[in-house]
């Protein structure tokens, strides 16, 4: 894997622009189904809670999308000057965890420890920063019991004859307001098996009575363990208070999980729970929803065996977080080609300037007016509900300009402009945490990976463009290396007056 280059500090003119654009941020709110101006509950500070993993298996590519999406949200908010408290929980007690531990014949604590460690490794490989807090369900049982007790006292919960404690959904007037489902419609079309211990088939469990061989905690209702939904309500309010700014998670959690969180939290506290709801879209595999039953289920680790982790991150950011995305080898190869364009531009600038653009310290001596509109366009894209695909298109435009300047950098003024734009490219890409590796090492590593499989048309075109750039920059050794790689891969090149053409032999 490529080693990281020294990352430049954000240029002063860019930092000033970012701080001036706090008020321009708009976020799509799933509750109101509108994109609206963002106003934090407390000036300059943001509390954000994201539903994390249930740790009984390795994280899959859908988890990767949620990780990366909210990593970028957190990074962007911090770049805008906000003090962010990013909380992402870990569910370490659940039916699936118990079942997997029994299946493996290992203690639950060992199972969850193993997969928490794996989750952190996967997230780090994808370039995600750690959340500011990562509460685990088993460490907050007391807060869950307190909330259940409050709900029972307010007659929103009841103890059933089987020892379970349920939430009574018909006692909460706003039930269904997030998912836009009416309780009476749900009941009319219900195929839910009627549990004779429930007053309503849509009542959900807050506390599960103890079963033989399962972990349990003491409570006023007897030994047992918490239901899934109460975990997030208790942990989020413990870490962020009764009301906070942003609640996020995958689209599949909107109903019933997030709906149930709202019902529990608002009934218990009397406060608006989360003021903005963000949901990340599904990942489909070759046009079908990813699922184990269809055999199209891929863990992050499996995908990283074929593709560089930064390519996976780039693939995720190439689509808007709310959209559905099709995952395939072809899509990953296209992402690889796009990421390569950015690294090629940075490498071309490095070659001309004879230094790493990431370490340029005299950038503020260059007139910032020459920076162009790229940073403003990037900021506008990110402030438009974190529109990363549009932000990446700005990076492509900037990379094209860097390549042109590198080809024409015969005088000091052009070299100064090249330095400015290359540092700007590195800094803007760095906000998304891409393009921060050593360009030469990254590109060299990718040549080896590409050679292992048949190249796509996009990869061939990208290598041909790098060869042309290398020749223009008088880096003939690199140009010959690419030509030899293509020939060895069965690609025949023909250089002519109108450019380079190619064909597969």
N, C-alpha and C positions, 0 to 999 in steps of 0.2 A: 504494500500500500504506500502511496506517496506520502512523503513527510511534509508537515505543515511549514509554510514559509512564514516569515515575520509579518504579522497583520498590522497594517497601518492604522493609526488613529483616524477617526472620521475627520476630514478636513474642516476647518473652522467655518467656512462659508456654508458647508452642508449642515453642520450642527445648528447654525443659526436658522437656516431654513426649516429644519425639523421642529425646533422649539416654537417657531412662529405658526406652525400648522396644526397644533393640538385641536383647535376649535373646528377644523375642517373635517375631522374624522367622522365617518358615517358607518354604522354597523346594521346589518339586517337582523332584525329581532323576530325570532320564530313565533313569539307570543302575539305581536301585533301584525305580523307578516308584512312589515314595512322596513325599508332602509331609512334609518333616521339618525340625526345628529347625536353623537355620543356625549353625554354629560355625566361625569362621575358623581357619585353620592357625596364624596368628600374631595374638595379641590386638590388636584395634584396626586391623588392616590386612587388605586384601583384594586378591588378584590375580585379574583377570578377563581372559580371552582370548576374543575373538569372531572367527569367520571372516569376513573382509571380502570385498570385491569383486574379481572378475577383470576388469581394466579394458580392455575392448575395445569397449564400447558404453555408452550412457547408462543410468543406473540405472532400473529399473522399480519399480512400486508394491510388489512383493514385497520388493525391497531396502529400500524406505522403511519397511516394517513392521519389519524387523530393526533398522534404524538407530534408529527411534524407541523400539522396545521396550527395547533395551539402553541407550539414552540415559537412559530413565526408571529402569532398574535402577541405573545408575551414580549418577544424581541422588539416588535414594532412599537408597542405601547411604551416600552422603556426608551426607545430612540426618540419618541415624541416628548420625553421628559417626565413621564409619569413614574411614580413609585408604585411598583406592582407587587402584590402578594398573590402568587400563583400557587394554588393548592390543587393537588391531584391525588385522589384517594387510592388505596389498595384494598381490595376485598380479599381477605385472607381466611374467611370462614364462609362456606356456601355449600349447597348440596353437591355441586360438581366437584368441589375440592374434596369433600368427604368421600365421594364415590371413587375419584381417581386414587386417593390415598389407599383406600381399601383394595382397589384393583391392583395397585403396585405392591401392597403389603409394606408400606412405609408410613412412619408417623406423619401426621398432617403438618407439623411444624417444619420437618425436613423438606417435605414437598413444596410448601409455600416459600421457604427460604431459597430453595434451588431455582424456582421460577421467578422470584423477585430479582435475584442476581442476574438471571438471563435477560429479564426485561430491561434492567439498567444497562446491561452490555449492549443490547440491541439499540436502545435509545441513544446511547453515546456514539455508537457506530454511525447512526443516521444524523449525527450532528445536533442532537437535542440537548439543551441545557436541562439540568435538574430543576424540578419545581421548587418553590421556596419551602413548601411543606408537603409531606407525603404521609398523611395519617393512615394507620392501618385499623381495620374494623375491630380487631380483637383488643386494641389498646383503648377503645372508646365505648366499651360496653356500658359503663356508668351513665354516660351522656345519653345513650340510647334508652336505657331504662327510665331515666328522668323524663325524656320526651314522651315515652309511651304512657308513663304515669300521668303526665299533664293532659294528654289526649283522652285518657280514660276519665279523668276528673271533669273535663269539659264535655264529656258524653260523645266524643268522636270515636271512641274505641270501646271494645267490650271483650270480656273474657268468655271463651266458649267452654262447653262442657268437656272438650277433649284436652284442655290445658293450654290451647293456643290463644293468643290475643289478636283480634282483628280490628282493622280500621273500617268504620262504617261509612262508605262512600256517599250515601245519600244524606249524610249530615253536613256535607261540605257543598255549599251552594255553587261554587265555581268549578266543580269537578268536570274536567274535559276542556277547560278553556285554552290550554296550550295546544292540544292535538285537534281542537275544533270538533270534538265528539260530544254528543249529548248522552247523558246517562240513560235516558229513556230509550234512545235509539239503540244503544249498546244492548240493553236488556231485551228489546224487541227482536233483535237479530242474533241473540246469544245462542252459542252452542256450548257454553261453559257447563261442565258437569256440576250439578248442584251438590254442594257440600252441605250436608244437613246441619253442620255446626255453624254455618254462615247465615246471617240474616238476609244477605243479598249475594247473589253469585259473584258479583264484582268486588265484594269486600276482600281486602288483601291482608296477609298476615304481617303482624308487627313483631310478634314473639312466638317462636316455635317451641312447643313442649319437648322436653328431653326424650330422646330415644336411646335405646341400649347401644352402647358402643360409639356414641357420638359425643363430641365436646359439649359441655354445658356450663352455664353460669347460674348462680343463685339469683332469684328474683322474688318479688312478692306474689307472683303467679306460679311459683315453683321453678325448678330447674329447667333450663332451656337455652336457646340461642336466638339472636336477632334475625328478623327477616331482612332481605336484601335492601328494600327501599328505605327503611328507617336508618340504615347505616349512613347513607349519604346526607340525609337531613341532619342527623346528629353531628356528623363530622364537619359539614360545611358551616353550620351555624357556630360550632365550637371554634373553628379557625377564623371565620370571617364576620361573625355576628348574625343577627336575625335577618338583616337585609344586606345584600352585596351587589356588585355591579354586573358581573358576567357569570353565567352558568353555561358550560359547554359539554359536548359529548357527541357520540355518533347519532346519526338520524334515527337509527333503530331504537334508541333509548327514549325518544320523545314520548311514546306510549308503549307500555304503561309506566315505565320507571320514573321519568321526569314528571309526568302527571301526578303520580303518587307522591313524589317528593313535595310538590307544591301543596297538595292536599294536607299532608302531614305537617309541614313546616308552618304554613299560614294559619292552620287551625290551632297549632300549639302556641305560636307567638303573637298572632294578630297583626303581623307585619307582611308587607309585600316581600316575597322570598328573594327572587333574583330579578333585577331590573332589565336585563338583556339576556335573551336565550340564543345561543349559537349552536347549530347542528351541522356536522360534517356528513357529506353525502356518501352513498354506498360505493364500494368497489366491486365491479363485475369482472369476471374472468372469461375472456373470449365471448363476451356478449351475454353470459349467464351469471346470475347471482352466485357469489362465492359461497360454497358450502362443502362440508365434509362428505355429505351423501352423494354429491355429484363428482367427487374426486378432483375438484378444482380448487382445493384449499392449499394455500402456500404460506409457510412461515417466513418471517423476515430472514431467518438464517438460510433457508433454502434459496431464497432469491439472491442473497448476498454471495452465494457460491458461484453465481453466474454474472452478477453485475456489481460494480463498485457501489458502496453505500451512498456516495454522493450522487450517483446516477439515479438511485432510488429516490433520494430526497428531491432531486431536480424533477423527476417524473411526477411526484406528488404535487409539487409547486406549479407545474405546468398547466394544471387545471384549477379552476376556482374551487375553494373548499366545499361549497354547497352543492356542486354539480356531481352527478354520477360519473364514474370514471371506468373505462374498460382497461383491465390489466392484461397485458400479453407481452411476449418476447419482443414483438415488433414495436410496441409502445415504449418498452424500455430501451430498445436500440435507438429509437428516435430521440428519446431523452438524452442518451449518451452522445448523440451527434450534436444536440443543442448545447450541452455542457462543454463539449470539446471546442465549440466555436468561441466560447468565452476564454477558455484556457489558451487557445491558439493566439488570441489577441494579446493576452497578457504576456505570453512567451515572446511574441514579436516585439513588444515594447521593451521587455527585458533585454533582448538581443541588441536593440539599437541604443538603449540608454546605458548598457553595460552594467546594470545594477538591477536589483529587484525593485519593481515599482512600489511594492508594499512597504519598503523601508525609506521611501523618499521623505525627507524631513523639511525640505525648503519649499514645500508646495504652497504655503501661504504667501510666499514672495511673488507668486504668479498672480496676475490680475484675475480675480474670480469671475469678472464679467465675461471672460473668454470661455467659461465652462459650458456655455450653451444652456439649453432647456432640459437636458437629460435629467438632472436631479429634481427639477420641478415636476417633470412628467412622472418620474418614479414615485415621488411623494404623493402626487394626485392619485395614482393607481392604488397605492397601499391605503390611502385614506378613503378609498371607495370600497369599503367592506373587504379590505385585505385582498385586493385583486392581484394576486401573484402572477397569473399569466400575462396580464398587461404590464406589470413591472418587469417581467423577464423580457418582453418585447422591447422595452427601453434598454435593457442590457444588451440585447442583440444589436440594436441601432448604435449604441455606444461602442460595442466591439468592432463593428464595421468601420466606424470613424477611427478607432485606434489603429486598425490594420492599415487604413489609407495613410494616416500620419506616419506610421512606421515605414511604409514604402517610400515616402517623400521626405523623410527627415534628414535633409542634407544641410540644414542651417540651424543655428542656435534657437531662433524663434520657433521653428517647427518642432524641434526637440523639446522645447519648454512646453509647447501646447500638447505634445504627445505625453509628456510626463503628467500634466494636469489631467488629461482625459483617462490615462491609464490608472492613475490613483483614484479618480472618480469611479471608474469601472470596478476597481477592487473594493472601494468603500461601499458602493451601492449593492454589489453582489454580497458583500459581507453582512449586510443587514438581513439577508435571507440565509446567511451562513453557507454560501456556495462560493466557489472560485477562490478559496483561501489557501489551497495547497500550492506547493511549488509547481508552477506550470510545466516545466521541462520534465520533472519526475512523473507528474500525473499523465502527461501525454505519452511518455515512454512506456509507462505501465499499461496504458490502454492499448498500445500497439500490440503488446504481447497477448492481451486478452482478445482483441479483435481477430488476431491471426488464428486463434483456436477454433473459430467458427466461421461459416461463410458470411462474408460481409454483406450488409444491406446496401442498397443504392445510396442511401443517405450517408452511410459511413464512408463509402468510396468517394463520394463528392466532397466530404469533409477533409479526407486525406489529400485529395487532389488540390483542394484550396490551400491546405497547409503547405503542400509542396510548392505551389506557386508563390505563396508568401515567403517561404524559405529562400527560393531563388531570387525573389525581388530584394530580399535583405542580405543577399550574398552568402547565405548559409547553405552552401552547395552540398556539404556532407549530409545535412538533414534531408535535403531534397532527394539525394541519391538513396538514402535509407528508406524513404517512403516509396520511391519507385521500385526498389528491390522487394519491399514487403508486398506491394500490389502485384508484382509479377509472380512472386512465389505463391500468391493467393489466386492465381489464375486470371488476373486483370491486366489486359494489354492497353497501354497508353499510347496515344499519338498526339504529339505537339504540333500545332499548326498556327497560322497567322490569326485565326479566329479563336484560338484557345486550345485547350486540351480535351480530346475526346477519349472515350474508353469503351471497351467491350470485354465480356467474359469469354475466355478461351475454352 
